[in-house]
Amino acid sequence: MLTVADFVSTIAAARKIGVSSRTLARWARDNYVTPAIITRGGQYRWDVDDLLRQLRDKHDGSGQ
C-alpha cells in the first residue's frame, strides 16, 4: 500500500519537470494536472511518472 512517503512534494516534482513550484500548484488548483494525493493539511504530493504522463497526454491532445 502506498503512503505519503512514496510521493514527492510540489517543490521536488516541479524541479523534476522544470517548472516553478508556484506553476505546478496553480496547474493543480486549475485542474490542469491532478496530484497523487492531497494531504490533510492541503499539501499536494506527486507521483512524478504520473505527472509526466498527464502532461504528455495534455500535450498530445489525448487528455481532453
CHARMM-style PDB file with segment names, atoms N, HN, CA, C and O in Angstrom:
ATOM      1  N   MET     1       0.844  -1.185   0.000  1.00  0.00      PROA
ATOM      2  CA  MET     1       0.000   0.000   0.000  1.00  0.00      PROA
ATOM      3  C   MET     1       0.887   1.246   0.000  1.00  0.00      PROA
ATOM      4  O   MET     1       1.858   1.324   0.752  1.00  0.00      PROA
ATOM      5  N   LEU     2       0.549   2.203  -0.836  1.00  0.00      PROA
ATOM      6  HN  LEU     2      -0.241   2.139  -1.447  1.00  0.00      PROA
ATOM      7  CA  LEU     2       1.325   3.434  -0.934  1.00  0.00      PROA
ATOM      8  C   LEU     2       0.957   4.388   0.196  1.00  0.00      PROA
ATOM      9  O   LEU     2      -0.185   4.421   0.656  1.00  0.00      PROA
ATOM     10  N   THR     3       1.942   5.157   0.631  1.00  0.00      PROA
ATOM     11  HN  THR     3       2.869   5.130   0.257  1.00  0.00      PROA
ATOM     12  CA  THR     3       1.723   6.158   1.668  1.00  0.00      PROA
ATOM     13  C   THR     3       2.245   7.500   1.181  1.00  0.00      PROA
ATOM     14  O   THR     3       2.844   7.588   0.109  1.00  0.00      PROA
ATOM     15  N   VAL     4       2.019   8.535   1.961  1.00  0.00      PROA
ATOM     16  HN  VAL     4       1.532   8.464   2.832  1.00  0.00      PROA
ATOM     17  CA  VAL     4       2.503   9.875   1.619  1.00  0.00      PROA
ATOM     18  C   VAL     4       4.000   9.849   1.350  1.00  0.00      PROA
ATOM     19  O   VAL     4       4.480  10.581   0.485  1.00  0.00      PROA
ATOM     20  N   ALA     5       4.733   9.036   2.062  1.00  0.00      PROA
ATOM     21  HN  ALA     5       4.342   8.441   2.765  1.00  0.00      PROA
ATOM     22  CA  ALA     5       6.187   8.963   1.903  1.00  0.00      PROA
ATOM     23  C   ALA     5       6.598   8.457   0.522  1.00  0.00      PROA
ATOM     24  O   ALA     5       7.746   8.646   0.121  1.00  0.00      PROA
ATOM     25  N   ASP     6       5.696   7.826  -0.204  1.00  0.00      PROA
ATOM     26  HN  ASP     6       4.763   7.673   0.123  1.00  0.00      PROA
ATOM     27  CA  ASP     6       6.007   7.299  -1.528  1.00  0.00      PROA
ATOM     28  C   ASP     6       5.926   8.357  -2.629  1.00  0.00      PROA
ATOM     29  O   ASP     6       6.268   8.084  -3.780  1.00  0.00      PROA
ATOM     30  N   PHE     7       5.478   9.550  -2.281  1.00  0.00      PROA
ATOM     31  HN  PHE     7       5.200   9.772  -1.347  1.00  0.00      PROA
ATOM     32  CA  PHE     7       5.293  10.622  -3.252  1.00  0.00      PROA
ATOM     33  C   PHE     7       6.199  11.797  -2.920  1.00  0.00      PROA
ATOM     34  O   PHE     7       6.751  11.867  -1.822  1.00  0.00      PROA
ATOM     35  N   VAL     8       6.354  12.716  -3.858  1.00  0.00      PROA
ATOM     36  HN  VAL     8       5.905  12.660  -4.750  1.00  0.00      PROA
ATOM     37  CA  VAL     8       7.237  13.860  -3.642  1.00  0.00      PROA
ATOM     38  C   VAL     8       6.421  15.137  -3.482  1.00  0.00      PROA
ATOM     39  O   VAL     8       5.264  15.215  -3.896  1.00  0.00      PROA
ATOM     40  N   SER     9       7.049  16.126  -2.877  1.00  0.00      PROA
ATOM     41  HN  SER     9       7.989  16.063  -2.542  1.00  0.00      PROA
ATOM     42  CA  SER     9       6.414  17.424  -2.664  1.00  0.00      PROA
ATOM     43  C   SER     9       6.253  18.165  -3.987  1.00  0.00      PROA
ATOM     44  O   SER     9       6.801  17.764  -5.014  1.00  0.00      PROA
ATOM     45  N   THR    10       5.503  19.234  -3.940  1.00  0.00      PROA
ATOM     46  HN  THR    10       5.058  19.560  -3.106  1.00  0.00      PROA
ATOM     47  CA  THR    10       5.336  20.082  -5.117  1.00  0.00      PROA
ATOM     48  C   THR    10       6.675  20.661  -5.559  1.00  0.00      PROA
ATOM     49  O   THR    10       6.961  20.728  -6.754  1.00  0.00      PROA
ATOM     50  N   ILE    11       7.492  21.076  -4.599  1.00  0.00      PROA
ATOM     51  HN  ILE    11       7.260  21.022  -3.628  1.00  0.00      PROA
ATOM     52  CA  ILE    11       8.804  21.640  -4.940  1.00  0.00      PROA
ATOM     53  C   ILE    11       9.650  20.607  -5.680  1.00  0.00      PROA
ATOM     54  O   ILE    11      10.242  20.913  -6.715  1.00  0.00      PROA
ATOM     55  N   ALA    12       9.708  19.391  -5.154  1.00  0.00      PROA
ATOM     56  HN  ALA    12       9.227  19.142  -4.313  1.00  0.00      PROA
ATOM     57  CA  ALA    12      10.523  18.339  -5.780  1.00  0.00      PROA
ATOM     58  C   ALA    12       9.975  17.965  -7.150  1.00  0.00      PROA
ATOM     59  O   ALA    12      10.740  17.796  -8.100  1.00  0.00      PROA
ATOM     60  N   ALA    13       8.665  17.835  -7.261  1.00  0.00      PROA
ATOM     61  HN  ALA    13       8.043  17.973  -6.490  1.00  0.00      PROA
ATOM     62  CA  ALA    13       8.066  17.474  -8.552  1.00  0.00      PROA
ATOM     63  C   ALA    13       8.309  18.577  -9.580  1.00  0.00      PROA
ATOM     64  O   ALA    13       8.639  18.297 -10.732  1.00  0.00      PROA
ATOM     65  N   ALA    14       8.147  19.812  -9.164  1.00  0.00      PROA
ATOM     66  HN  ALA    14       7.879  20.040  -8.228  1.00  0.00      PROA
ATOM     67  CA  ALA    14       8.355  20.936 -10.081  1.00  0.00      PROA
ATOM     68  C   ALA    14       9.791  20.958 -10.599  1.00  0.00      PROA
ATOM     69  O   ALA    14      10.021  21.175 -11.788  1.00  0.00      PROA
ATOM     70  N   ARG    15      10.749  20.736  -9.713  1.00  0.00      PROA
ATOM     71  HN  ARG    15      10.562  20.560  -8.746  1.00  0.00      PROA
ATOM     72  CA  ARG    15      12.151  20.691 -10.136  1.00  0.00      PROA
ATOM     73  C   ARG    15      12.373  19.594 -11.171  1.00  0.00      PROA
ATOM     74  O   ARG    15      13.095  19.789 -12.149  1.00  0.00      PROA
ATOM     75  N   LYS    16      11.749  18.446 -10.949  1.00  0.00      PROA
ATOM     76  HN  LYS    16      11.162  18.288 -10.155  1.00  0.00      PROA
ATOM     77  CA  LYS    16      11.954  17.318 -11.865  1.00  0.00      PROA
ATOM     78  C   LYS    16      11.365  17.574 -13.248  1.00  0.00      PROA
ATOM     79  O   LYS    16      11.864  17.047 -14.243  1.00  0.00      PROA
ATOM     80  N   ILE    17      10.301  18.385 -13.316  1.00  0.00      PROA
ATOM     81  HN  ILE    17       9.896  18.813 -12.508  1.00  0.00      PROA
ATOM     82  CA  ILE    17       9.693  18.637 -14.629  1.00  0.00      PROA
ATOM     83  C   ILE    17      10.086  19.993 -15.208  1.00  0.00      PROA
ATOM     84  O   ILE    17       9.694  20.330 -16.325  1.00  0.00      PROA
ATOM     85  N   GLY    18      10.854  20.768 -14.455  1.00  0.00      PROA
ATOM     86  HN  GLY    18      11.172  20.495 -13.547  1.00  0.00      PROA
ATOM     87  CA  GLY    18      11.395  22.004 -14.999  1.00  0.00      PROA
ATOM     88  C   GLY    18      10.482  23.219 -14.964  1.00  0.00      PROA
ATOM     89  O   GLY    18      10.590  24.106 -15.811  1.00  0.00      PROA
ATOM     90  N   VAL    19       9.580  23.264 -13.985  1.00  0.00      PROA
ATOM     91  HN  VAL    19       9.491  22.543 -13.297  1.00  0.00      PROA
ATOM     92  CA  VAL    19       8.736  24.447 -13.796  1.00  0.00      PROA
ATOM     93  C   VAL    19       8.865  24.902 -12.351  1.00  0.00      PROA
ATOM     94  O   VAL    19       9.444  24.198 -11.524  1.00  0.00      PROA
ATOM     95  N   SER    20       8.330  26.074 -12.048  1.00  0.00      PROA
ATOM     96  HN  SER    20       7.860  26.646 -12.721  1.00  0.00      PROA
ATOM     97  CA  SER    20       8.366  26.544 -10.664  1.00  0.00      PROA
ATOM     98  C   SER    20       7.301  25.821  -9.849  1.00  0.00      PROA
ATOM     99  O   SER    20       6.321  25.312 -10.394  1.00  0.00      PROA
ATOM    100  N   SER    21       7.507  25.784  -8.544  1.00  0.00      PROA
ATOM    101  HN  SER    21       8.303  26.197  -8.102  1.00  0.00      PROA
ATOM    102  CA  SER    21       6.517  25.146  -7.672  1.00  0.00      PROA
ATOM    103  C   SER    21       5.197  25.909  -7.715  1.00  0.00      PROA
ATOM    104  O   SER    21       4.130  25.307  -7.595  1.00  0.00      PROA
ATOM    105  N   ARG    22       5.259  27.214  -7.884  1.00  0.00      PROA
ATOM    106  HN  ARG    22       6.126  27.704  -7.981  1.00  0.00      PROA
ATOM    107  CA  ARG    22       4.026  28.007  -7.991  1.00  0.00      PROA
ATOM    108  C   ARG    22       3.240  27.629  -9.248  1.00  0.00      PROA
ATOM    109  O   ARG    22       2.013  27.545  -9.217  1.00  0.00      PROA
ATOM    110  N   THR    23       3.947  27.403 -10.336  1.00  0.00      PROA
ATOM    111  HN  THR    23       4.944  27.471 -10.360  1.00  0.00      PROA
ATOM    112  CA  THR    23       3.277  26.991 -11.577  1.00  0.00      PROA
ATOM    113  C   THR    23       2.598  25.645 -11.391  1.00  0.00      PROA
ATOM    114  O   THR    23       1.436  25.481 -11.761  1.00  0.00      PROA
ATOM    115  N   LEU    24       3.312  24.680 -10.820  1.00  0.00      PROA
ATOM    116  HN  LEU    24       4.256  24.814 -10.520  1.00  0.00      PROA
ATOM    117  CA  LEU    24       2.727  23.350 -10.631  1.00  0.00      PROA
ATOM    118  C   LEU    24       1.525  23.415  -9.691  1.00  0.00      PROA
ATOM    119  O   LEU    24       0.508  22.771  -9.950  1.00  0.00      PROA
ATOM    120  N   ALA    25       1.624  24.175  -8.613  1.00  0.00      PROA
ATOM    121  HN  ALA    25       2.450  24.698  -8.402  1.00  0.00      PROA
ATOM    122  CA  ALA    25       0.490  24.311  -7.693  1.00  0.00      PROA
ATOM    123  C   ALA    25      -0.701  24.966  -8.395  1.00  0.00      PROA
ATOM    124  O   ALA    25      -1.846  24.569  -8.177  1.00  0.00      PROA
ATOM    125  N   ARG    26      -0.435  25.965  -9.232  1.00  0.00      PROA
ATOM    126  HN  ARG    26       0.495  26.289  -9.409  1.00  0.00      PROA
ATOM    127  CA  ARG    26      -1.518  26.623  -9.975  1.00  0.00      PROA
ATOM    128  C   ARG    26      -2.179  25.640 -10.936  1.00  0.00      PROA
ATOM    129  O   ARG    26      -3.403  25.608 -11.056  1.00  0.00      PROA
ATOM    130  N   TRP    27      -1.362  24.839 -11.621  1.00  0.00      PROA
ATOM    131  HN  TRP    27      -0.367  24.865 -11.524  1.00  0.00      PROA
ATOM    132  CA  TRP    27      -1.934  23.832 -12.527  1.00  0.00      PROA
ATOM    133  C   TRP    27      -2.860  22.885 -11.771  1.00  0.00      PROA
ATOM    134  O   TRP    27      -3.920  22.508 -12.271  1.00  0.00      PROA
ATOM    135  N   ALA    28      -2.451  22.507 -10.564  1.00  0.00      PROA
ATOM    136  HN  ALA    28      -1.590  22.813 -10.158  1.00  0.00      PROA
ATOM    137  CA  ALA    28      -3.292  21.602  -9.765  1.00  0.00      PROA
ATOM    138  C   ALA    28      -4.592  22.308  -9.355  1.00  0.00      PROA
ATOM    139  O   ALA    28      -5.671  21.727  -9.464  1.00  0.00      PROA
ATOM    140  N   ARG    29      -4.492  23.542  -8.889  1.00  0.00      PROA
ATOM    141  HN  ARG    29      -3.615  24.014  -8.800  1.00  0.00      PROA
ATOM    142  CA  ARG    29      -5.693  24.297  -8.498  1.00  0.00      PROA
ATOM    143  C   ARG    29      -6.640  24.482  -9.676  1.00  0.00      PROA
ATOM    144  O   ARG    29      -7.860  24.468  -9.512  1.00  0.00      PROA
ATOM    145  N   ASP    30      -6.070  24.655 -10.865  1.00  0.00      PROA
ATOM    146  HN  ASP    30      -5.079  24.667 -10.998  1.00  0.00      PROA
ATOM    147  CA  ASP    30      -6.876  24.864 -12.072  1.00  0.00      PROA
ATOM    148  C   ASP    30      -7.314  23.554 -12.733  1.00  0.00      PROA
ATOM    149  O   ASP    30      -7.914  23.568 -13.808  1.00  0.00      PROA
ATOM    150  N   ASN    31      -7.013  22.430 -12.091  1.00  0.00      PROA
ATOM    151  HN  ASN    31      -6.525  22.419 -11.218  1.00  0.00      PROA
ATOM    152  CA  ASN    31      -7.377  21.101 -12.597  1.00  0.00      PROA
ATOM    153  C   ASN    31      -6.730  20.767 -13.936  1.00  0.00      PROA
ATOM    154  O   ASN    31      -7.267  19.980 -14.715  1.00  0.00      PROA
ATOM    155  N   TYR    32      -5.582  21.368 -14.195  1.00  0.00      PROA
ATOM    156  HN  TYR    32      -5.146  22.007 -13.562  1.00  0.00      PROA
ATOM    157  CA  TYR    32      -4.821  21.029 -15.400  1.00  0.00      PROA
ATOM    158  C   TYR    32      -4.092  19.707 -15.196  1.00  0.00      PROA
ATOM    159  O   TYR    32      -3.984  18.895 -16.115  1.00  0.00      PROA
ATOM    160  N   VAL    33      -3.590  19.500 -13.966  1.00  0.00      PROA
ATOM    161  HN  VAL    33      -3.678  20.160 -13.220  1.00  0.00      PROA
ATOM    162  CA  VAL    33      -2.985  18.225 -13.566  1.00  0.00      PROA
ATOM    163  C   VAL    33      -3.561  17.852 -12.204  1.00  0.00      PROA
ATOM    164  O   VAL    33      -4.084  18.698 -11.480  1.00  0.00      PROA
ATOM    165  N   THR    34      -3.454  16.576 -11.874  1.00  0.00      PROA
ATOM    166  HN  THR    34      -3.028  15.888 -12.463  1.00  0.00      PROA
ATOM    167  CA  THR    34      -4.006  16.072 -10.618  1.00  0.00      PROA
ATOM    168  C   THR    34      -2.896  15.446  -9.787  1.00  0.00      PROA
ATOM    169  O   THR    34      -2.210  14.536 -10.252  1.00  0.00      PROA
ATOM    170  N   PRO    35      -2.713  15.929  -8.552  1.00  0.00      PROA
ATOM    171  CA  PRO    35      -1.701  15.316  -7.692  1.00  0.00      PROA
ATOM    172  C   PRO    35      -2.122  13.891  -7.310  1.00  0.00      PROA
ATOM    173  O   PRO    35      -3.300  13.538  -7.366  1.00  0.00      PROA
ATOM    174  N   ALA    36      -1.140  13.094  -6.925  1.00  0.00      PROA
ATOM    175  HN  ALA    36      -0.183  13.381  -6.879  1.00  0.00      PROA
ATOM    176  CA  ALA    36      -1.439  11.725  -6.496  1.00  0.00      PROA
ATOM    177  C   ALA    36      -2.318  11.749  -5.250  1.00  0.00      PROA
ATOM    178  O   ALA    36      -3.269  10.977  -5.136  1.00  0.00      PROA
ATOM    179  N   ILE    37      -1.994  12.636  -4.327  1.00  0.00      PROA
ATOM    180  HN  ILE    37      -1.221  13.263  -4.420  1.00  0.00      PROA
ATOM    181  CA  ILE    37      -2.809  12.802  -3.122  1.00  0.00      PROA
ATOM    182  C   ILE    37      -2.732  14.251  -2.662  1.00  0.00      PROA
ATOM    183  O   ILE    37      -1.828  14.997  -3.037  1.00  0.00      PROA
ATOM    184  N   ILE    38      -3.692  14.619  -1.850  1.00  0.00      PROA
ATOM    185  HN  ILE    38      -4.426  14.012  -1.546  1.00  0.00      PROA
ATOM    186  CA  ILE    38      -3.667  15.895  -1.143  1.00  0.00      PROA
ATOM    187  C   ILE    38      -3.695  15.547   0.332  1.00  0.00      PROA
ATOM    188  O   ILE    38      -4.605  14.858   0.792  1.00  0.00      PROA
ATOM    189  N   THR    39      -2.708  16.018   1.076  1.00  0.00      PROA
ATOM    190  HN  THR    39      -1.968  16.578   0.703  1.00  0.00      PROA
ATOM    191  CA  THR    39      -2.618  15.685   2.492  1.00  0.00      PROA
ATOM    192  C   THR    39      -3.750  16.347   3.272  1.00  0.00      PROA
ATOM    193  O   THR    39      -4.439  17.229   2.759  1.00  0.00      PROA
ATOM    194  N   ARG    40      -3.932  15.916   4.500  1.00  0.00      PROA
ATOM    195  HN  ARG    40      -3.373  15.199   4.917  1.00  0.00      PROA
ATOM    196  CA  ARG    40      -4.948  16.532   5.357  1.00  0.00      PROA
ATOM    197  C   ARG    40      -4.683  18.022   5.526  1.00  0.00      PROA
ATOM    198  O   ARG    40      -5.612  18.806   5.720  1.00  0.00      PROA
ATOM    199  N   GLY    41      -3.417  18.406   5.451  1.00  0.00      PROA
ATOM    200  HN  GLY    41      -2.663  17.769   5.293  1.00  0.00      PROA
ATOM    201  CA  GLY    41      -3.049  19.811   5.571  1.00  0.00      PROA
ATOM    202  C   GLY    41      -3.189  20.590   4.273  1.00  0.00      PROA
ATOM    203  O   GLY    41      -2.895  21.785   4.232  1.00  0.00      PROA
ATOM    204  N   GLY    42      -3.639  19.918   3.200  1.00  0.00      PROA
ATOM    205  HN  GLY    42      -3.878  18.947   3.233  1.00  0.00      PROA
ATOM    206  CA  GLY    42      -3.870  20.582   1.930  1.00  0.00      PROA
ATOM    207  C   GLY    42      -2.654  20.654   1.014  1.00  0.00      PROA
ATOM    208  O   GLY    42      -2.683  21.348  -0.003  1.00  0.00      PROA
ATOM    209  N   GLN    43      -1.587  19.943   1.368  1.00  0.00      PROA
ATOM    210  HN  GLN    43      -1.563  19.380   2.194  1.00  0.00      PROA
ATOM    211  CA  GLN    43      -0.396  19.939   0.520  1.00  0.00      PROA
ATOM    212  C   GLN    43      -0.525  18.860  -0.544  1.00  0.00      PROA
ATOM    213  O   GLN    43      -1.048  17.774  -0.295  1.00  0.00      PROA
ATOM    214  N   TYR    44      -0.036  19.185  -1.734  1.00  0.00      PROA
ATOM    215  HN  TYR    44       0.390  20.067  -1.936  1.00  0.00      PROA
ATOM    216  CA  TYR    44      -0.055  18.223  -2.830  1.00  0.00      PROA
ATOM    217  C   TYR    44       1.149  17.299  -2.723  1.00  0.00      PROA
ATOM    218  O   TYR    44       2.234  17.723  -2.325  1.00  0.00      PROA
ATOM    219  N   ARG    45       0.951  16.033  -3.080  1.00  0.00      PROA
ATOM    220  HN  ARG    45       0.069  15.689  -3.403  1.00  0.00      PROA
ATOM    221  CA  ARG    45       2.030  15.059  -3.203  1.00  0.00      PROA
ATOM    222  C   ARG    45       1.898  14.430  -4.581  1.00  0.00      PROA
ATOM    223  O   ARG    45       0.800  14.133  -5.051  1.00  0.00      PROA
ATOM    224  N   TRP    46       3.049  14.237  -5.214  1.00  0.00      PROA
ATOM    225  HN  TRP    46       3.941  14.479  -4.832  1.00  0.00      PROA
ATOM    226  CA  TRP    46       3.073  13.863  -6.620  1.00  0.00      PROA
ATOM    227  C   TRP    46       3.793  12.558  -6.883  1.00  0.00      PROA
ATOM    228  O   TRP    46       4.797  12.242  -6.244  1.00  0.00      PROA
ATOM    229  N   ASP    47       3.265  11.804  -7.835  1.00  0.00      PROA
ATOM    230  HN  ASP    47       2.450  12.061  -8.354  1.00  0.00      PROA
ATOM    231  CA  ASP    47       3.949  10.686  -8.462  1.00  0.00      PROA
ATOM    232  C   ASP    47       4.487  11.278  -9.767  1.00  0.00      PROA
ATOM    233  O   ASP    47       3.723  11.545 -10.695  1.00  0.00      PROA
ATOM    234  N   VAL    48       5.788  11.479  -9.832  1.00  0.00      PROA
ATOM    235  HN  VAL    48       6.409  11.262  -9.079  1.00  0.00      PROA
ATOM    236  CA  VAL    48       6.370  12.204 -10.968  1.00  0.00      PROA
ATOM    237  C   VAL    48       6.089  11.492 -12.290  1.00  0.00      PROA
ATOM    238  O   VAL    48       5.818  12.151 -13.294  1.00  0.00      PROA
ATOM    239  N   ASP    49       6.147  10.177 -12.308  1.00  0.00      PROA
ATOM    240  HN  ASP    49       6.367   9.642 -11.492  1.00  0.00      PROA
ATOM    241  CA  ASP    49       5.849   9.455 -13.555  1.00  0.00      PROA
ATOM    242  C   ASP    49       4.419   9.728 -14.014  1.00  0.00      PROA
ATOM    243  O   ASP    49       4.173   9.934 -15.202  1.00  0.00      PROA
ATOM    244  N   ASP    50       3.479   9.728 -13.072  1.00  0.00      PROA
ATOM    245  HN  ASP    50       3.679   9.561 -12.107  1.00  0.00      PROA
ATOM    246  CA  ASP    50       2.093  10.018 -13.420  1.00  0.00      PROA
ATOM    247  C   ASP    50       1.937  11.471 -13.864  1.00  0.00      PROA
ATOM    248  O   ASP    50       1.201  11.754 -14.810  1.00  0.00      PROA
ATOM    249  N   LEU    51       2.615  12.381 -13.199  1.00  0.00      PROA
ATOM    250  HN  LEU    51       3.212  12.152 -12.431  1.00  0.00      PROA
ATOM    251  CA  LEU    51       2.571  13.785 -13.588  1.00  0.00      PROA
ATOM    252  C   LEU    51       3.080  13.974 -15.017  1.00  0.00      PROA
ATOM    253  O   LEU    51       2.472  14.693 -15.809  1.00  0.00      PROA
ATOM    254  N   LEU    52       4.185  13.333 -15.336  1.00  0.00      PROA
ATOM    255  HN  LEU    52       4.679  12.748 -14.692  1.00  0.00      PROA
ATOM    256  CA  LEU    52       4.721  13.419 -16.698  1.00  0.00      PROA
ATOM    257  C   LEU    52       3.741  12.846 -17.714  1.00  0.00      PROA
ATOM    258  O   LEU    52       3.594  13.386 -18.811  1.00  0.00      PROA
ATOM    259  N   ARG    53       3.074  11.757 -17.356  1.00  0.00      PROA
ATOM    260  HN  ARG    53       3.193  11.318 -16.465  1.00  0.00      PROA
ATOM    261  CA  ARG    53       2.063  11.166 -18.246  1.00  0.00      PROA
ATOM    262  C   ARG    53       0.920  12.147 -18.479  1.00  0.00      PROA
ATOM    263  O   ARG    53       0.466  12.320 -19.609  1.00  0.00      PROA
ATOM    264  N   GLN    54       0.456  12.791 -17.405  1.00  0.00      PROA
ATOM    265  HN  GLN    54       0.825  12.651 -16.487  1.00  0.00      PROA
ATOM    266  CA  GLN    54      -0.623  13.763 -17.540  1.00  0.00      PROA
ATOM    267  C   GLN    54      -0.227  14.899 -18.489  1.00  0.00      PROA
ATOM    268  O   GLN    54      -1.009  15.311 -19.346  1.00  0.00      PROA
ATOM    269  N   LEU    55       0.980  15.385 -18.321  1.00  0.00      PROA
ATOM    270  HN  LEU    55       1.615  15.050 -17.625  1.00  0.00      PROA
ATOM    271  CA  LEU    55       1.446  16.482 -19.183  1.00  0.00      PROA
ATOM    272  C   LEU    55       1.604  16.032 -20.626  1.00  0.00      PROA
ATOM    273  O   LEU    55       1.277  16.776 -21.551  1.00  0.00      PROA
ATOM    274  N   ARG    56       2.107  14.811 -20.823  1.00  0.00      PROA
ATOM    275  HN  ARG    56       2.373  14.207 -20.072  1.00  0.00      PROA
ATOM    276  CA  ARG    56       2.225  14.260 -22.181  1.00  0.00      PROA
ATOM    277  C   ARG    56       0.845  14.146 -22.821  1.00  0.00      PROA
ATOM    278  O   ARG    56       0.657  14.510 -23.982  1.00  0.00      PROA
ATOM    279  N   ASP    57      -0.117  13.637 -22.056  1.00  0.00      PROA
ATOM    280  HN  ASP    57       0.035  13.341 -21.113  1.00  0.00      PROA
ATOM    281  CA  ASP    57      -1.486  13.488 -22.577  1.00  0.00      PROA
ATOM    282  C   ASP    57      -2.068  14.837 -22.970  1.00  0.00      PROA
ATOM    283  O   ASP    57      -2.721  14.954 -24.007  1.00  0.00      PROA
ATOM    284  N   LYS    58      -1.835  15.860 -22.145  1.00  0.00      PROA
ATOM    285  HN  LYS    58      -1.304  15.765 -21.303  1.00  0.00      PROA
ATOM    286  CA  LYS    58      -2.325  17.207 -22.467  1.00  0.00      PROA
ATOM    287  C   LYS    58      -1.667  17.717 -23.741  1.00  0.00      PROA
ATOM    288  O   LYS    58      -2.327  18.279 -24.615  1.00  0.00      PROA
ATOM    289  N   HSD    59      -0.368  17.515 -23.833  1.00  0.00      PROA
ATOM    290  HN  HSD    59       0.168  17.059 -23.124  1.00  0.00      PROA
ATOM    291  CA  HSD    59       0.393  17.985 -24.993  1.00  0.00      PROA
ATOM    292  C   HSD    59      -0.036  17.271 -26.271  1.00  0.00      PROA
ATOM    293  O   HSD    59      -0.129  17.882 -27.335  1.00  0.00      PROA
ATOM    294  N   ASP    60      -0.297  15.962 -26.152  1.00  0.00      PROA
ATOM    295  HN  ASP    60      -0.221  15.465 -25.287  1.00  0.00      PROA
ATOM    296  CA  ASP    60      -0.698  15.160 -27.309  1.00  0.00      PROA
ATOM    297  C   ASP    60      -2.162  15.338 -27.685  1.00  0.00      PROA
ATOM    298  O   ASP    60      -2.604  14.880 -28.739  1.00  0.00      PROA
ATOM    299  N   GLY    61      -2.905  16.005 -26.816  1.00  0.00      PROA
ATOM    300  HN  GLY    61      -2.546  16.377 -25.960  1.00  0.00      PROA
ATOM    301  CA  GLY    61      -4.331  16.221 -27.084  1.00  0.00      PROA
ATOM    302  C   GLY    61      -5.213  15.095 -26.634  1.00  0.00      PROA
ATOM    303  O   GLY    61      -6.429  15.161 -26.816  1.00  0.00      PROA
ATOM    304  N   SER    62      -4.641  14.046 -26.043  1.00  0.00      PROA
ATOM    305  HN  SER    62      -3.653  13.992 -25.895  1.00  0.00      PROA
ATOM    306  CA  SER    62      -5.453  12.911 -25.627  1.00  0.00      PROA
ATOM    307  C   SER    62      -5.999  13.075 -24.211  1.00  0.00      PROA
ATOM    308  O   SER    62      -6.755  12.225 -23.742  1.00  0.00      PROA
ATOM    309  N   GLY    63      -5.627  14.156 -23.525  1.00  0.00      PROA
ATOM    310  HN  GLY    63      -5.013  14.847 -23.906  1.00  0.00      PROA
ATOM    311  CA  GLY    63      -6.111  14.372 -22.167  1.00  0.00      PROA
ATOM    312  C   GLY    63      -7.337  15.253 -22.103  1.00  0.00      PROA
ATOM    313  O   GLY    63      -7.716  15.718 -21.028  1.00  0.00      PROA
ATOM    314  N   GLN    64      -7.956  15.485 -23.241  1.00  0.00      PROA
ATOM    315  HN  GLN    64      -7.648  15.107 -24.114  1.00  0.00      PROA
ATOM    316  CA  GLN    64      -9.101  16.383 -23.285  1.00  0.00      PROA
ATOM    317  C   GLN    64     -10.387  15.660 -23.012  1.00  0.00      PROA
ATOM    318  OT1 GLN    64     -11.454  16.275 -23.012  1.00  0.00      PROA
TER     319      GLN     64
END
